[in-house]
Amino acid sequence: MILIVSHKKDYTTDYVVNILNSRGVEYLRFNTDDIDIKHNLSVTYGKESITSIDGISKFSSVWFRRTAVPTPKFSDLNQEEFYKRDFRLFLNSFWQGLKSNKWLSHPDFIYRAENKLRQISLAHKIGFQVPETVISTEKSRIIELYKKYDGHIILKPLYGGKYHQGSKQKLIFTNLINKEHLTHSGQSLFPIIFQEEIEKEYELRVNVVNDKVFSAKIDSQSNKKTVLDWRRKKLKFDSYQLPTDLNNKCLELIKRLGLNFGAIDIIKRKNNYVFLEVNPNGQWAWLEKDTNHKISDAIIDYLI
């Protein structure tokens, strides 16, 4: 049986589950935010160690998609934070005991791969072009970068880009740095990623599933809202044929990160391609609809 680890609001999981249903493939969808309502978890240590979900301790494969914490109501915010922290720590330990021969991908490798500094370092070793990057407690180093590129440097979060504002989830986009950020004595600029702004022809989203590569192009420079970050507005993606060398580098990067899936963001500029980052669990369902890439089939074929 396939185990799918997700949460109730993940559209991509819904998309794949519909295909699994149409194929008659047996699976268990484990929404982590439903643990206290729909699922039974157990970890026992004795003569043998057993970790189970709904009584099942061995799965043929696991698609580790997303997780979310249940939201019971607490009258005390400190109690709520304590609960959420311990819940996340429990889940991180829980996956270690779960038996399966195949993961897409194992959470240990996903969490390690989310480190953008590690991504950039590894991509550079493999041979990707990467932007000049600075993360520093010394504001003078950031000012040097700012002057070197005549103010054309961008800033983005070190880890992810999502945060919660009340009950709503917000996304932090890539932005150009404002000179005032550098001169304001009380402005904290650490830890934030600062990079040279790369002049773009267009951008690529490359999805790797095991040994298959699906590349799509977006003309992000065609709309002023998407010049710096294509996520600001819904634009259509088109199928794109990567040069063989770049295709192989993408495969190598995902493999060396220990992943079986990864969504790679790349800029095409005049003379070459520039690596930006990898999302080890990126969204892709809309790309399949835009390009007719068979990403879902590749994922399901790998799992079964």
N, C-alpha and C positions, 0 to 999 in steps of 0.2 A: 504493500500500500504506500502511496505517496503522501507525505505530510507537507502541508502548505502552512507556513507560519506567516501570519498577516494580522490585519486589524479590520474592523467593520467598514472603515471609510476608504479602503484602498481600491480604487477603480481598476487598476491593472490586474489585481487578483481576481476581481469579478470577471474581467474579460477572459482570463485564462480558464477560470472555473467553468464558464459557459462552453468553452471548447472541449474541456474534459468531459463534461456532461454529455455533449453531443457524440463523443467518441466512446462513451461508456467506460471510461477509465476510473478505477477505484481510488479515492483520495480521502483524506481528512483535512478539512480546513480548520486550523487552530487560530482563532482570533484571540490574541493575548489580552485584549481589553474585555473579553467575555469570560475570563477564567472563573470569576466569582459567580457566574450565572449558568454557563453551558458546559464547562469542561472540568474534569477531575485530573489533577496532577499529583504525582506521588514520586518521592525519592526515598529509597530504603537502602540501608547499609547493614549487612550481616554476613552470613556465609557467602552471599553473593550480592552484588550491587545491582539494583533495578531502578531505572528511571522510566516512568510511563506517562502517557497522555490518554485519558479515557480507557485505561487498561491495556494499551498497546505499548510495548517496550522496544519493538524493532520495526523500522520502516525501510522499505526498499530504497527510497530516496527522499530527500528533504529539499524543498524550495524555501529558502529563508528569505522571505520578501520584506516584511516590515514588522515592527512591534509597537504596541501602545500600552500604556498603563491603565487599568480599570479606574474609574472615577467615583468611588464611594464618597458620600458626603461626610465631611468632618467639621465639627464646630470650631476646632482649633487648627490654625494654619500650620503650626509646628508639627502636630500629629500627622497632618496630611503630607508634609514634606518628608517626614520620617518614613511614612508608609511607601511613598513613591520611590524613595531612595532604596529602601530594602527590597522593594518589588523588582526594581531593575537589577540589583545585585543578585537576587535569587535567580532571575531569568538567565543572567550571564553565566551562572554556575550550572543551571539546569541543562543547558545545551551540551555541556561537557559529558554528561552521562547518557545522553540520548544516542541510541545505536542506529547507525545507518552507514551503508557503504558509499553513498553518493550524496553530495551536498551542492546546492547552487545558491550561494556559496556558504562555506562554514562561517558562522558569525565571528570567530576569532580572526579570520583573514579579512572579513569585511571591515571590522573595527580598525584593524591595523592599516588597511588600505585607505581609510578615510583621512588619514594624515596627509595633508596636502604637501608638506615639506618632504615627506618620504616619496610621494608621487613625483615631484619635480626632480628630486635627486636621482631617482631610478630612471625616469624618462631621459634625463641628460646622459646617464651612463649607457643607455641603450642606443643613443644617437639621435634622439629628437632634438630639434631646436626648441629652446625654452626661453621665456622672457627673463630679462634681468630682474631679479627679485630681492627685496630687502625686508627683513623683519628684525627690528632692533629696538632696544631701550634707548639708544643714542639718537636723539632727534636729528643730530648733525648728519648722520648717514642717510636719513630720509631726505633731508634738504639737498644733499649732494645728488641723489637720484633725481630729485625734482628739477634741479638746475641742469643736470646732464641732458634731460629730455625736454627742456624748455617748458616745464609744467605739465607735460603729457604723461602723467603717471596715474594709474588707477589703484584703488584700494578695494579689498574684499575680505570677508571673514576668513579666519584661519581654519575653522571647523564648521562645515555646513553653512547654511544661510537662512535657517528657519528659526523663528522664535514665536512664543505665544503672547498675545496681548488680550488678556481676559480669556474668553472662550475661543477666540479667533487665532488662526495660525497665519503669521506674516512671513514674507520672504524678503531677505536683504539682497538687493541687486548690486552688481558691480557699478562703481561710480568713479568719476574723476575726482582727484583730491582738490580741495579748495586751499588756496594759499593761506587763508586765515587759520586753517588747522595747524599749519606749521609755525605760525607766529604766536598763537595763543598759548600763554605759559601754563594754563591749567588744563590744556587739552591732552588727554592720554592717547598715544598712538601705538600702544603695545597691549596685547599681541594682535597686530593686523598685518595682512599681506599687502605690500606695496610693489607694484610691477610697472615696467615701462608699458605704455599704451602701444599696442601693435596695430599698425595700419592694415586694415582688412580689405580683401577683395570680397570674401564671403566666409562663412563658417561651416564646420562639419560637426555632426554628431555621429560617432562611430560606436555601434553596439556590437560587442563581442559575446557570443554564446559558445562556450567551449572552444571548438576549432573553426567556428563560422563567424564571418565578419559582415556586418550590415552597415553600410555607410550612407549618410544622407546629408544633403547640402541645403543651407538656408541663406537667402540673400539678405542678410541682416542690415546691410548698408542702404537698402531701398526705402527704409522708413526711419525717420529721425528718432523715434522712440526706441528702436532696437540697435542703434549704432554701437552702443557700449555693451548691451546685454539683450540678447534676442528673446529672453523670457518675458520682457516687458509687454509684448504684444503677440498675438497669435498670427504667425505667418506660416505659409505652407512650406514643407520640406519636399525636396525631390531626391530621387535615388542618385547615387554618385559612385563612380568607379575610382577607388583609391589606386595610386601607383603601387606596384608590387612591393617595393621596399617599405613604403609607409604601412601597407597592409600587414607585412610581417612584423614590423615594430609594434603595431597595436596588439597583435597576437602574443608577442613576447612579453610586453608590459603586463598584460592581464595574467599571463601564466606566472610571471615572477612575483606578482602581488599575491599569488596563491588563490586567485579567483577563477570561477568558471563563468562569470558574467561581469561585464563592466561597460559603462557608457562613457566614452572618451570625447572630450571637447577639444577641437582643433581649429586654429585660424589658418586660412589660406591667404597669404600675402603675395606680393608680386613674384618673388623668386623662390619661395619655399613655403613649408607648412610649419606652424608653431604649436607645440603642445600647450594646453592650458591646465586641464585637470581630468581626473577620473571620478565618476560617481559609481561606487560599487553596487548600488541598488537603484539606479536611475529609472525614471519613468520612460516608457517606450511605446505604449499602446497607440498613441496618436500618430507616431511615426509609421507604424504598420499600416494605418489607414491612409496616410498621405502617400506612401511609397509602394505599398503592396509587398513590402519585405515580410518574409515568413519568420519573424522573430518568435512568435508564440509557438509555431511548429517546432522550431529549433530547441526551445526550452522544454516543451513537452517530450520531444524525441529523446532529449538527454535524460529526463527524469524517468522515462519508462524503458 
